[in-house]
Amino acid sequence: MINIFLTIIPMHSDKYIILDRDGVINYDSPSYIKTADELEPIPKSLEAISLLSKHDYKIIIISNQSGVSRGIIKYYNHLEIHKKLIDLCKKHSGNIFVTYYCYDHPDQKTQFRKPNPGMYLDIAERLNINLSEVFAIGDSPRDMKAALSSGCNPLGVLTGNGKKISEEMPNIELFDDLYHATQFVIEYDKQYILNI
């Protein structure tokens, strides 16, 4: 089971970036983020989203949320968590273009749940995105594997489960947090444009 929330926002370019949610934007929890009250942004993550928005990136959040299928997170609570995240971003002048959640249980055979690339490939087809031009930022090896399998350029952050990336996938570039990864992406793209 998947759920996509699309907000049409006027933009001046077709730059995209993919972000994981828990452990990248907000603190993760081994017992899941079950209510809006439990959603707590990681320092400077909202500023990072604002910075991306100011540079005309269309921000796509792609996140496994098996807590819904496990019965740990009520669907209406998930909607409230989603709304709080969007509202927090807006308060910091940040815009989320698309959120794509996969509720599938880990025991299900599914192409959508990360580390499988289904969500990335599906959203790319829907929006006609060339994933080879897109950075995907996550905090776990499964984020990196999904990004690589779909053709994205993966970047890791040390918040959340980021230490596991350095242990399992030492060739992935790692940053302290989303803000530092965002600064890298913006500077990289500026240099890319200058060299065209």
GUMAR-540849 format. One record per residue (C-alpha): y, x, z; residue number from 1. Coordinates in Angstrom, 1 decimal, padded with zeros to 4 digits. Layout:
N
{rec {Y, X, Z}, NUM}
...
END
This chain:
196
{rec {000.0, 000.0, 000.0}, 1}
{rec {003.4, 001.3, -001.0}, 2}
{rec {007.0, 000.2, -000.5}, 3}
{rec {010.0, 001.2, -002.5}, 4}
{rec {013.6, 000.5, -001.4}, 5}
{rec {016.1, 001.2, -004.2}, 6}
{rec {019.9, 001.2, -003.7}, 7}
{rec {021.9, 001.4, -006.8}, 8}
{rec {024.8, 003.9, -006.1}, 9}
{rec {027.3, 004.9, -008.8}, 10}
{rec {026.8, 008.6, -009.5}, 11}
{rec {028.4, 011.1, -012.0}, 12}
{rec {025.2, 013.1, -012.8}, 13}
{rec {021.5, 012.9, -012.9}, 14}
{rec {020.7, 015.5, -010.2}, 15}
{rec {017.8, 014.5, -007.9}, 16}
{rec {016.3, 015.9, -004.7}, 17}
{rec {013.3, 014.7, -002.8}, 18}
{rec {013.2, 014.8, 001.0}, 19}
{rec {010.4, 014.0, 003.4}, 20}
{rec {011.6, 012.0, 006.4}, 21}
{rec {009.9, 012.7, 009.8}, 22}
{rec {010.3, 016.3, 010.7}, 23}
{rec {013.0, 016.9, 008.1}, 24}
{rec {015.7, 014.3, 008.6}, 25}
{rec {014.6, 013.0, 012.0}, 26}
{rec {012.5, 014.4, 014.8}, 27}
{rec {008.8, 013.7, 014.3}, 28}
{rec {006.4, 012.4, 017.0}, 29}
{rec {002.6, 012.8, 017.4}, 30}
{rec {002.7, 009.1, 018.5}, 31}
{rec {004.7, 008.0, 015.5}, 32}
{rec {008.3, 006.7, 015.2}, 33}
{rec {007.5, 003.1, 016.1}, 34}
{rec {010.9, 001.6, 016.6}, 35}
{rec {014.5, 002.2, 015.5}, 36}
{rec {015.4, 003.4, 019.0}, 37}
{rec {012.9, 006.2, 018.6}, 38}
{rec {014.5, 007.5, 015.4}, 39}
{rec {016.6, 010.5, 016.4}, 40}
{rec {018.2, 012.7, 013.7}, 41}
{rec {017.6, 016.4, 013.7}, 42}
{rec {020.9, 018.3, 014.2}, 43}
{rec {022.9, 018.7, 011.0}, 44}
{rec {020.4, 016.7, 008.9}, 45}
{rec {022.9, 013.9, 008.4}, 46}
{rec {025.5, 016.4, 007.4}, 47}
{rec {023.1, 017.8, 004.9}, 48}
{rec {022.6, 014.4, 003.3}, 49}
{rec {026.4, 014.0, 003.2}, 50}
{rec {026.7, 017.4, 001.5}, 51}
{rec {024.1, 016.4, -001.1}, 52}
{rec {025.9, 013.1, -001.7}, 53}
{rec {029.3, 014.9, -002.1}, 54}
{rec {027.6, 017.1, -004.8}, 55}
{rec {026.3, 014.0, -006.6}, 56}
{rec {022.6, 014.4, -005.8}, 57}
{rec {020.5, 011.3, -006.0}, 58}
{rec {018.5, 011.5, -002.8}, 59}
{rec {014.9, 010.3, -002.8}, 60}
{rec {013.0, 010.0, 000.5}, 61}
{rec {009.2, 010.1, 000.1}, 62}
{rec {007.2, 009.6, 003.2}, 63}
{rec {003.7, 008.8, 004.4}, 64}
{rec {003.8, 006.0, 007.0}, 65}
{rec {000.2, 005.3, 007.8}, 66}
{rec {001.3, 004.0, 011.2}, 67}
{rec {001.8, 000.7, 009.5}, 68}
{rec {-001.7, 000.4, 008.2}, 69}
{rec {-003.1, 001.7, 011.5}, 70}
{rec {-001.3, -001.1, 013.3}, 71}
{rec {000.7, 001.3, 015.3}, 72}
{rec {004.0, 000.4, 013.6}, 73}
{rec {004.9, -003.2, 013.0}, 74}
{rec {006.2, -003.8, 009.5}, 75}
{rec {009.4, -005.4, 010.8}, 76}
{rec {009.9, -002.4, 013.1}, 77}
{rec {009.5, -000.1, 010.0}, 78}
{rec {012.2, -002.1, 008.2}, 79}
{rec {014.5, -001.7, 011.3}, 80}
{rec {013.8, 002.1, 011.3}, 81}
{rec {014.6, 002.2, 007.6}, 82}
{rec {017.9, 000.3, 008.1}, 83}
{rec {018.9, 002.6, 011.0}, 84}
{rec {018.3, 005.7, 008.8}, 85}
{rec {020.4, 004.3, 005.9}, 86}
{rec {023.2, 003.2, 008.3}, 87}
{rec {023.3, 006.6, 010.0}, 88}
{rec {023.5, 008.3, 006.6}, 89}
{rec {026.3, 006.0, 005.5}, 90}
{rec {028.3, 006.7, 008.7}, 91}
{rec {028.2, 010.4, 007.7}, 92}
{rec {029.2, 009.6, 004.1}, 93}
{rec {025.7, 010.2, 002.9}, 94}
{rec {023.9, 007.9, 000.4}, 95}
{rec {020.1, 007.5, 000.0}, 96}
{rec {019.3, 006.5, -003.6}, 97}
{rec {015.6, 005.6, -003.1}, 98}
{rec {013.1, 005.5, -000.3}, 99}
{rec {009.4, 005.5, -001.2}, 100}
{rec {006.9, 004.9, 001.6}, 101}
{rec {003.1, 005.0, 001.5}, 102}
{rec {001.4, 003.0, 004.2}, 103}
{rec {-002.2, 003.9, 003.1}, 104}
{rec {-004.6, 004.9, 005.8}, 105}
{rec {-005.8, 008.5, 005.6}, 106}
{rec {-009.4, 007.2, 005.2}, 107}
{rec {-008.4, 005.4, 002.0}, 108}
{rec {-009.0, 006.9, -001.4}, 109}
{rec {-005.4, 006.8, -002.7}, 110}
{rec {-003.4, 008.8, -005.2}, 111}
{rec {-000.1, 008.0, -003.3}, 112}
{rec {-000.6, 009.4, 000.1}, 113}
{rec {000.6, 013.0, 000.4}, 114}
{rec {-000.8, 015.7, -000.2}, 115}
{rec {-001.6, 013.7, -003.4}, 116}
{rec {001.3, 013.6, -005.9}, 117}
{rec {001.2, 009.8, -006.7}, 118}
{rec {004.5, 008.9, -005.1}, 119}
{rec {006.3, 011.7, -006.9}, 120}
{rec {004.8, 011.0, -010.3}, 121}
{rec {005.4, 007.3, -010.0}, 122}
{rec {009.1, 007.6, -009.0}, 123}
{rec {009.6, 010.2, -011.8}, 124}
{rec {008.1, 007.7, -014.3}, 125}
{rec {010.2, 004.8, -013.0}, 126}
{rec {013.5, 006.8, -013.1}, 127}
{rec {012.7, 009.1, -016.0}, 128}
{rec {013.0, 012.3, -013.9}, 129}
{rec {011.9, 015.7, -015.0}, 130}
{rec {010.3, 016.9, -011.8}, 131}
{rec {010.4, 020.6, -012.9}, 132}
{rec {014.2, 020.4, -012.3}, 133}
{rec {013.8, 018.8, -008.8}, 134}
{rec {013.6, 020.5, -005.4}, 135}
{rec {011.4, 018.8, -002.8}, 136}
{rec {012.0, 019.6, 000.8}, 137}
{rec {009.4, 019.0, 003.5}, 138}
{rec {008.1, 020.2, 006.8}, 139}
{rec {004.3, 020.3, 006.3}, 140}
{rec {001.7, 021.8, 003.9}, 141}
{rec {000.9, 018.3, 002.6}, 142}
{rec {004.6, 018.0, 001.5}, 143}
{rec {004.4, 021.3, -000.3}, 144}
{rec {001.0, 020.5, -001.9}, 145}
{rec {002.3, 017.2, -003.2}, 146}
{rec {005.4, 018.8, -004.6}, 147}
{rec {003.5, 021.6, -006.3}, 148}
{rec {000.9, 019.1, -007.8}, 149}
{rec {003.6, 017.0, -009.2}, 150}
{rec {005.6, 019.9, -010.7}, 151}
{rec {008.5, 019.9, -008.2}, 152}
{rec {010.0, 023.0, -006.7}, 153}
{rec {008.9, 023.0, -003.0}, 154}
{rec {011.1, 024.2, -000.1}, 155}
{rec {009.9, 024.2, 003.5}, 156}
{rec {011.9, 023.7, 006.7}, 157}
{rec {010.8, 025.0, 010.1}, 158}
{rec {011.7, 021.8, 011.9}, 159}
{rec {008.8, 019.4, 012.5}, 160}
{rec {005.5, 021.0, 011.4}, 161}
{rec {007.2, 023.8, 009.4}, 162}
{rec {005.3, 026.6, 011.1}, 163}
{rec {002.1, 025.4, 009.5}, 164}
{rec {003.7, 026.0, 006.1}, 165}
{rec {004.2, 029.7, 006.9}, 166}
{rec {000.7, 030.0, 008.2}, 167}
{rec {-001.1, 028.2, 005.3}, 168}
{rec {001.3, 028.7, 002.4}, 169}
{rec {003.2, 032.0, 002.9}, 170}
{rec {004.7, 032.0, -000.6}, 171}
{rec {006.8, 028.9, 000.1}, 172}
{rec {010.4, 029.6, 000.8}, 173}
{rec {011.3, 028.4, 004.3}, 174}
{rec {014.6, 027.5, 005.9}, 175}
{rec {015.6, 026.8, 009.5}, 176}
{rec {016.4, 023.2, 008.8}, 177}
{rec {017.5, 020.7, 006.1}, 178}
{rec {021.1, 021.8, 006.2}, 179}
{rec {020.3, 025.4, 005.3}, 180}
{rec {017.8, 024.3, 002.6}, 181}
{rec {020.5, 022.0, 001.2}, 182}
{rec {023.0, 024.9, 001.0}, 183}
{rec {020.4, 026.9, -000.9}, 184}
{rec {019.8, 024.1, -003.4}, 185}
{rec {023.4, 023.5, -004.1}, 186}
{rec {024.1, 027.2, -004.6}, 187}
{rec {021.0, 027.6, -006.8}, 188}
{rec {022.0, 024.8, -009.0}, 189}
{rec {025.6, 026.1, -009.4}, 190}
{rec {024.2, 029.5, -010.5}, 191}
{rec {021.8, 027.7, -012.9}, 192}
{rec {024.6, 025.8, -014.5}, 193}
{rec {026.7, 029.0, -014.8}, 194}
{rec {023.9, 030.8, -016.6}, 195}
{rec {023.2, 028.1, -019.1}, 196}
END
